[in-house]
């Protein structure tokens, strides 16, 4: 008897699959079910009959899978020539309607909001400085106008982004924003802003007052670990939106496939993309100069010490060079961020800054809550200085930053793009520079710049002295050009 499928996608975070032969459910193992298991699996030799190999996304007892994989399941059914019906519910406008947001949005922000509301799920690929927070506010505003009293959830990867977002949303929605973290437990608020770690711990307290109608996940590329995946699955918000400059939906490396598969399960595919170069042409973003400085030879390594620690993080010569570059830029009245990966590298760079009397700030995972916000505010509003930290790579918003110095190096392709985002926001006066240092892993980072269309001024073959001299010439040229444009 011919088999057909019914897909119910009205449950928020998960969809259900039912295979029918006539009007009776198919209870035995079926090739289509095996193929769906295979498509949702991370294991290329997956055997659906072996319980421990079954994919985490598929729940056998309920026959459900994450809503973001709906298109994957449909593709398998089409390939198997199985008729199917999707119970998907009407779109946002058809179901709830409501007036458009009154917030002042750019045209592409309106289009991005419409794209995700149309299907109630999707990722918006938008560069830093493209207005992600105001876009999230507009989505909340649309939902709240259509459904008065609807709860909204904004999920941030760390406390810095959470605090900055909460401050902006509070200005737009006074007295309606609650923060869930170490210093705030406003579970009953209409708009909840939470960091993922606190969300995991306080999930039951938040859900006790009702499920959110919309969930917006900022920097969603960081939510591929099982912790983030499992936490977001507990929230059955019917509208699910991801925001990121680098969502990484197609990567060849197997660990990244696993991470991206989890992100897709919760938030679906990229629904709308804003090109960074188009934003630059329209004058919404800065046009920074990307400069590659020469690498520095480490001291003779201890027995068997190899890898990124040797070449990058614990390379004292390299760390001193980074401090010299930061000092030179600050001497030209620039505000300089130095992104590190470990506290030991951060301390090594800070030691040189102290020796040379350079004004600086330090920020890391141990600086919590209001103290972290205060450090960033002092850096952004005070005298030109250097800020060195382990939490400066993603999402930190200090618009007055002139230069980003990449200290952590490494082979992560999109790390450089995320670092570049710290200086893309429009600012008045001063140069805009990103400085990286060559290491054996530069090839991966350079490919990301090539794919995104960023040109790199390569100074790796010069001595440090000559490269630093050329860097200062580039800084002066850019400063003069910006002053002429302002006249």
C-alpha positions as CSV (number, residue, x, y, z in Angstrom):
1,X,0.0,0.0,0.0
2,X,1.3,3.5,-0.9
3,X,2.8,5.4,2.0
4,X,2.2,9.1,2.6
5,X,3.5,11.5,5.3
6,X,2.0,14.2,7.5
7,X,4.4,16.8,8.9
8,X,3.1,18.9,11.7
9,X,5.1,22.1,12.1
10,X,2.9,24.0,14.5
11,X,4.7,23.1,17.8
12,X,7.4,25.8,17.9
13,X,10.8,24.2,18.4
14,X,10.0,20.8,17.0
15,X,8.0,19.3,14.1
16,X,6.4,15.8,14.1
17,X,6.4,13.2,11.3
18,X,3.8,10.5,10.8
19,X,4.0,7.9,8.0
20,X,0.6,6.4,7.0
21,X,-0.3,3.5,4.9
22,X,-3.9,4.3,4.0
23,X,-5.2,5.6,7.3
24,X,-3.0,3.4,9.5
25,X,0.3,4.5,11.0
26,X,3.5,2.7,9.7
27,X,5.0,1.2,12.8
28,X,7.7,-1.0,11.3
29,X,11.0,0.2,10.0
30,X,10.5,2.0,6.7
31,X,13.1,3.0,4.1
32,X,11.8,6.6,4.2
33,X,12.2,6.8,8.0
34,X,15.7,5.3,7.7
35,X,16.6,8.0,5.1
36,X,15.3,10.8,7.4
37,X,17.3,9.4,10.3
38,X,20.4,9.4,7.9
39,X,19.8,13.0,6.9
40,X,19.6,14.1,10.5
41,X,22.6,12.2,11.5
42,X,26.2,13.3,11.9
43,X,27.6,9.8,11.3
44,X,28.1,8.9,7.6
45,X,27.8,5.2,8.3
46,X,24.7,5.7,10.5
47,X,22.6,2.6,11.2
48,X,19.1,3.6,12.4
49,X,18.5,0.2,14.0
50,X,21.4,0.8,16.5
51,X,19.9,2.9,19.2
52,X,23.0,4.6,20.4
53,X,23.8,5.8,16.9
54,X,20.4,7.5,16.5
55,X,20.8,11.3,16.0
56,X,20.2,13.5,19.0
57,X,17.9,15.7,16.9
58,X,15.4,12.8,16.4
59,X,13.2,11.8,19.3
60,X,12.0,8.3,18.7
61,X,9.1,8.2,21.2
62,X,7.5,11.3,19.8
63,X,8.7,11.0,16.2
64,X,9.7,14.7,16.3
65,X,12.7,16.6,15.0
66,X,13.9,20.3,15.3
67,X,11.8,22.6,13.3
68,X,14.8,23.9,11.4
69,X,15.2,20.6,9.6
70,X,11.7,20.7,8.1
71,X,13.2,21.4,4.6
72,X,15.7,18.5,5.0
73,X,12.9,16.1,5.8
74,X,10.8,17.4,2.9
75,X,13.8,16.9,0.6
76,X,14.1,13.2,1.7
77,X,10.3,12.6,1.1
78,X,10.5,14.1,-2.4
79,X,13.5,12.0,-3.3
80,X,11.6,8.9,-2.1
81,X,8.5,9.9,-4.1
82,X,6.4,9.9,-1.0
83,X,3.4,12.2,-0.9
84,X,3.3,14.5,2.0
85,X,1.2,17.2,3.7
86,X,2.6,20.0,5.9
87,X,0.5,21.4,8.7
88,X,2.4,24.6,9.0
89,X,-0.2,27.1,10.0
90,X,-0.6,30.5,8.4
91,X,2.2,33.1,8.1
92,X,2.6,35.9,10.6
93,X,0.6,38.5,8.7
94,X,-2.1,36.0,7.9
95,X,-2.4,34.7,11.4
96,X,-1.9,37.8,13.5
97,X,-1.6,40.8,11.2
98,X,-1.0,44.0,13.1
99,X,0.5,47.3,12.0
100,X,4.1,47.7,11.0
101,X,6.6,48.9,13.5
102,X,6.9,52.6,14.1
103,X,10.6,52.4,14.7
104,X,12.8,54.2,12.2
105,X,14.3,51.3,10.1
106,X,16.4,51.3,6.9
107,X,14.9,49.6,3.9
108,X,17.0,46.5,4.2
109,X,16.0,46.1,7.9
110,X,12.3,46.2,6.9
111,X,13.0,43.6,4.2
112,X,14.9,41.4,6.7
113,X,12.1,41.5,9.3
114,X,9.5,40.6,6.6
115,X,11.7,37.7,5.4
116,X,11.8,36.0,8.8
117,X,8.3,36.8,9.9
118,X,7.0,35.3,6.6
119,X,8.2,31.8,7.6
120,X,8.4,32.4,11.3
121,X,12.0,31.1,11.3
122,X,15.3,32.0,9.8
123,X,18.8,33.5,10.2
124,X,19.5,37.1,9.1
125,X,23.1,37.5,8.0
126,X,24.0,41.1,8.8
127,X,27.4,42.6,9.5
128,X,28.3,44.3,12.7
129,X,27.1,47.9,12.5
130,X,24.2,46.9,10.3
131,X,21.7,47.5,13.1
132,X,21.0,44.1,14.6
133,X,19.7,45.4,17.9
134,X,17.2,47.8,16.3
135,X,16.1,45.0,14.0
136,X,15.5,42.8,17.0
137,X,13.5,45.6,18.6
138,X,11.4,46.0,15.5
139,X,10.6,42.3,15.5
140,X,9.5,42.5,19.1
141,X,7.5,45.6,18.3
142,X,5.6,43.9,15.4
143,X,4.8,40.8,17.5
144,X,3.7,42.9,20.6
145,X,1.4,45.1,18.4
146,X,-0.2,42.1,16.8
147,X,-0.5,40.2,20.1
148,X,-0.6,42.6,23.1
149,X,1.2,41.1,26.1
150,X,3.2,38.6,24.0
151,X,6.5,37.7,25.6
152,X,9.8,38.2,23.8
153,X,13.2,36.6,24.4
154,X,16.6,37.9,23.4
155,X,19.4,35.5,23.9
156,X,23.0,36.7,24.0
157,X,26.2,34.7,24.0
158,X,27.9,36.7,26.7
159,X,27.3,39.3,29.4
160,X,28.8,42.2,27.4
161,X,26.4,41.8,24.5
162,X,23.5,41.2,26.9
163,X,24.1,44.4,28.9
164,X,24.5,46.5,25.8
165,X,21.3,45.1,24.3
166,X,19.3,45.4,27.4
167,X,20.3,49.1,27.7
168,X,19.2,49.8,24.1
169,X,15.9,47.9,24.4
170,X,15.1,49.7,27.7
171,X,15.3,53.0,25.9
172,X,12.8,51.7,23.3
173,X,10.5,49.8,25.7
174,X,10.8,51.6,29.1
175,X,10.1,49.5,32.2
176,X,9.3,46.4,30.1
177,X,12.8,44.8,29.8
178,X,14.0,42.2,32.3
179,X,17.6,40.8,32.5
180,X,18.3,37.3,33.6
181,X,21.9,36.9,34.8
182,X,23.9,36.8,38.0
183,X,22.7,40.3,39.0
184,X,19.2,40.3,37.6
185,X,16.4,37.8,37.7
186,X,13.4,39.5,36.1
187,X,11.6,36.4,35.1
188,X,8.2,38.1,34.7
189,X,9.2,40.8,32.3
190,X,7.5,41.1,28.9
191,X,10.9,41.4,27.1
192,X,13.6,39.1,28.6
193,X,17.3,39.6,27.8
194,X,19.4,36.7,28.9
195,X,22.9,35.2,28.5
196,X,22.9,31.6,27.4
197,X,24.5,30.3,30.6
198,X,21.9,31.9,32.9
199,X,19.2,30.9,30.5
200,X,20.1,27.3,30.9
201,X,20.0,27.5,34.7
202,X,16.9,29.7,34.9
203,X,14.9,28.1,32.1
204,X,12.2,26.7,34.4
205,X,11.7,30.0,36.2
206,X,11.2,31.8,32.9
207,X,8.9,29.2,31.5
208,X,6.8,29.3,34.7
209,X,5.4,32.6,33.5
210,X,4.7,31.4,29.9
211,X,6.5,30.6,26.7
212,X,7.8,33.5,24.6
213,X,6.1,34.2,21.3
214,X,9.4,35.2,19.6
215,X,13.0,34.3,20.3
216,X,15.9,36.3,18.8
217,X,19.4,34.7,19.1
218,X,22.2,37.2,18.7
219,X,25.6,36.0,17.3
220,X,23.9,32.7,16.6
221,X,27.0,31.2,15.1
222,X,28.2,30.7,18.8
223,X,25.3,28.5,19.7
224,X,26.4,25.3,18.0
225,X,27.5,23.5,21.2
226,X,25.2,20.9,22.7
227,X,24.6,23.2,25.7
228,X,23.2,26.0,23.5
229,X,21.3,23.6,21.3
230,X,19.5,21.9,24.2
231,X,18.7,25.1,26.0
232,X,17.1,26.7,23.0
233,X,15.1,23.6,22.2
234,X,13.3,24.1,25.6
235,X,11.7,27.2,24.3
236,X,8.9,26.5,21.8
237,X,8.6,30.1,20.5
238,X,6.7,29.9,17.2
239,X,8.9,32.7,15.8
240,X,12.6,31.9,15.9
241,X,15.3,34.3,14.5
242,X,19.1,34.2,14.4
243,X,21.4,37.1,13.9
244,X,25.0,36.9,12.8
245,X,27.6,38.3,10.5
246,X,29.1,34.8,10.0
247,X,26.4,32.1,10.3
248,X,28.7,29.5,8.7
249,X,25.9,27.4,7.2
250,X,28.3,25.6,4.7
251,X,31.6,24.5,6.1
252,X,33.7,21.5,5.0
253,X,35.2,20.6,8.4
254,X,33.3,17.9,10.2
255,X,33.2,19.6,13.6
256,X,31.7,22.7,12.0
257,X,29.1,20.5,10.2
258,X,28.0,19.3,13.6
259,X,27.9,22.8,15.1
260,X,26.1,24.2,12.1
261,X,23.6,21.4,12.1
262,X,22.6,22.2,15.6
263,X,22.2,25.9,14.7
264,X,20.1,25.0,11.7
265,X,17.9,22.8,13.9
266,X,16.9,25.7,16.2
267,X,16.9,28.6,13.7
268,X,16.6,27.2,10.2
269,X,18.5,28.5,7.1
270,X,19.7,32.0,6.2
271,X,16.5,33.8,5.3
272,X,18.0,37.2,4.4
273,X,21.5,38.5,3.8
274,X,22.9,42.0,3.9
275,X,26.1,42.5,2.0
276,X,28.8,44.3,4.0
277,X,30.2,46.1,0.9
278,X,26.8,47.3,-0.1
279,X,26.5,48.8,3.4
280,X,29.9,50.5,2.9
281,X,28.8,51.9,-0.5
282,X,25.6,53.3,1.1
283,X,27.7,55.0,3.8
284,X,26.3,52.9,6.7
285,X,29.7,51.3,7.6
286,X,33.3,52.3,7.7
287,X,35.9,51.1,5.2
288,X,38.8,49.9,7.3
289,X,42.4,49.2,6.2
290,X,43.4,45.6,6.9
291,X,47.2,45.3,7.5
292,X,49.2,42.1,8.0
293,X,52.3,42.6,10.1
294,X,55.3,40.2,10.1
295,X,55.4,37.3,12.5
296,X,58.0,37.0,15.2
297,X,60.2,34.0,15.8
298,X,59.5,32.4,19.2
299,X,62.3,31.5,21.6
300,X,63.6,28.0,21.3
301,X,60.7,25.8,22.4
302,X,60.8,23.3,25.3
303,X,60.9,19.7,24.5
304,X,57.9,18.7,22.2
305,X,56.1,22.1,22.6
306,X,54.4,22.8,19.3
307,X,51.2,24.3,18.0
308,X,49.3,27.5,18.5
309,X,50.6,28.1,22.1
310,X,54.2,28.0,20.9
311,X,53.7,30.2,17.7
312,X,51.0,32.6,19.0
313,X,49.7,32.6,22.6
314,X,53.0,32.0,24.5
315,X,55.2,33.7,22.0
316,X,56.7,36.5,24.1
317,X,58.4,38.1,21.1
318,X,55.1,38.3,19.2
319,X,53.2,39.6,22.3
320,X,55.8,42.4,22.7
321,X,55.3,43.3,19.0
322,X,51.6,43.5,19.5
323,X,52.1,45.9,22.5
324,X,54.4,48.1,20.4
325,X,51.8,48.4,17.6
326,X,49.1,49.3,20.1
327,X,51.4,51.9,21.7
328,X,52.2,53.5,18.3
329,X,48.5,53.7,17.4
330,X,47.5,55.2,20.8
331,X,50.2,57.8,20.4
332,X,48.3,59.0,17.3
333,X,45.1,59.5,19.4
334,X,43.4,56.2,18.4
335,X,41.3,53.9,20.6
336,X,42.8,50.4,20.2
337,X,41.2,47.0,21.0
338,X,43.5,44.0,21.4
339,X,41.7,40.7,21.2
340,X,43.4,37.8,22.9
341,X,42.3,34.2,23.4
342,X,43.8,33.4,26.8
343,X,44.4,35.3,30.0
344,X,48.1,34.4,29.9
345,X,48.5,36.1,26.5
346,X,46.5,39.1,27.8
347,X,48.8,39.4,30.8
348,X,51.9,39.1,28.6
349,X,50.8,42.0,26.4
350,X,49.7,44.1,29.5
351,X,53.1,43.6,31.1
352,X,54.7,45.3,28.1
353,X,52.1,48.1,28.1
354,X,52.8,48.7,31.8
355,X,56.6,48.8,31.2
356,X,56.1,51.4,28.5
357,X,53.6,53.5,30.4
358,X,50.7,53.1,28.0
359,X,47.2,53.9,29.2
360,X,45.2,50.7,29.0
361,X,42.2,48.8,30.3
362,X,41.8,45.0,30.9
363,X,38.6,43.0,30.4
364,X,38.1,39.2,30.6
365,X,35.5,36.6,31.7
366,X,36.1,37.4,35.4
367,X,34.9,41.0,34.9
368,X,31.2,40.6,35.4
369,X,28.0,42.6,34.9
370,X,28.1,46.4,35.5
371,X,31.9,46.4,36.0
372,X,32.3,45.1,32.4
373,X,29.9,47.7,31.0
374,X,31.8,50.5,33.0
375,X,35.2,49.4,31.6
376,X,33.9,49.5,28.0
377,X,32.2,52.9,28.6
378,X,35.4,54.4,30.1
379,X,37.4,53.0,27.1
380,X,34.9,54.4,24.6
381,X,34.4,57.8,26.2
382,X,37.7,58.6,28.0
383,X,41.1,59.6,26.6
384,X,42.5,57.4,23.8
385,X,43.8,54.2,25.2
386,X,44.3,50.4,24.7
387,X,41.8,47.8,25.9
388,X,43.1,44.2,26.1
389,X,40.8,41.3,26.7
390,X,39.6,37.8,26.1
391,X,36.0,38.9,25.4
392,X,36.5,41.4,22.6
393,X,36.1,39.1,19.6
394,X,32.3,39.0,19.1
395,X,29.5,41.4,19.5
396,X,31.2,44.1,21.6
397,X,29.9,47.5,20.6
398,X,32.2,50.5,21.2
399,X,31.6,52.7,18.1
400,X,34.5,55.1,18.8
401,X,37.1,52.3,18.4
402,X,39.6,53.2,15.7
403,X,41.8,50.1,15.6
404,X,41.5,46.4,16.2
405,X,44.7,44.4,16.8
406,X,44.3,40.7,16.4
407,X,46.5,39.0,19.0
408,X,44.9,35.5,19.2
409,X,45.6,34.4,15.6
410,X,44.7,30.8,15.0
411,X,43.0,28.8,12.2
412,X,39.3,29.8,12.7
413,X,38.4,31.2,9.3
414,X,35.7,33.7,10.4
415,X,37.5,34.9,13.5
416,X,39.1,37.7,11.5
417,X,35.8,38.8,10.1
418,X,34.3,38.9,13.6
419,X,37.2,41.0,14.8
420,X,36.8,43.3,11.8
421,X,33.3,43.9,12.9
422,X,34.4,45.8,16.0
423,X,35.5,48.8,13.9
424,X,32.9,48.8,11.2
425,X,30.4,51.2,12.9
426,X,30.4,54.7,11.6
427,X,32.5,57.2,13.5
428,X,33.6,60.8,13.1
429,X,37.3,61.4,12.4
430,X,40.4,59.3,12.9
431,X,41.6,56.3,10.9
432,X,40.0,52.9,10.9
433,X,42.6,50.0,11.0
434,X,42.7,46.3,11.6
435,X,46.1,44.9,12.3
436,X,46.8,41.1,12.2
437,X,50.1,39.3,12.6
438,X,51.4,36.5,10.4
439,X,51.5,33.0,12.0
440,X,51.4,29.5,10.5
441,X,47.6,29.6,10.6
442,X,47.2,32.8,8.6
443,X,46.2,30.9,5.4
444,X,42.8,30.0,6.9
445,X,42.1,33.6,8.1
446,X,43.2,35.1,4.7
447,X,40.8,32.9,2.8
448,X,37.9,34.3,4.9
449,X,39.0,37.8,3.9
450,X,39.2,36.8,0.3
451,X,35.8,35.3,0.3
452,X,34.3,38.4,1.9
453,X,36.1,40.7,-0.6
454,X,38.5,42.5,1.8
455,X,41.9,43.5,0.6
456,X,44.9,43.0,2.9
457,X,48.1,45.1,2.9
458,X,50.7,42.5,3.3
459,X,53.8,43.6,5.3
460,X,55.0,40.2,6.4
461,X,58.3,40.3,4.5
462,X,59.4,43.5,6.2
463,X,61.3,43.8,9.5
464,X,59.1,44.8,12.5
465,X,60.7,48.3,12.4
466,X,60.0,48.8,8.7
467,X,56.5,47.3,9.0
468,X,55.7,49.6,11.9
469,X,56.9,52.6,10.0
470,X,54.8,51.7,7.0
471,X,51.8,51.1,9.3
472,X,52.1,54.6,10.6
473,X,52.3,55.9,7.1
474,X,49.1,54.1,6.2
475,X,47.5,55.5,9.4
476,X,48.5,59.1,8.4
477,X,47.3,58.7,4.8
478,X,43.9,57.4,6.0
479,X,43.6,60.2,8.6
480,X,44.4,62.9,6.0
481,X,41.9,61.4,3.6
482,X,39.1,61.3,6.2
483,X,39.8,64.9,7.2
484,X,39.6,66.0,3.5
485,X,36.3,64.1,3.1
486,X,34.9,65.9,6.2
487,X,35.7,69.3,4.8
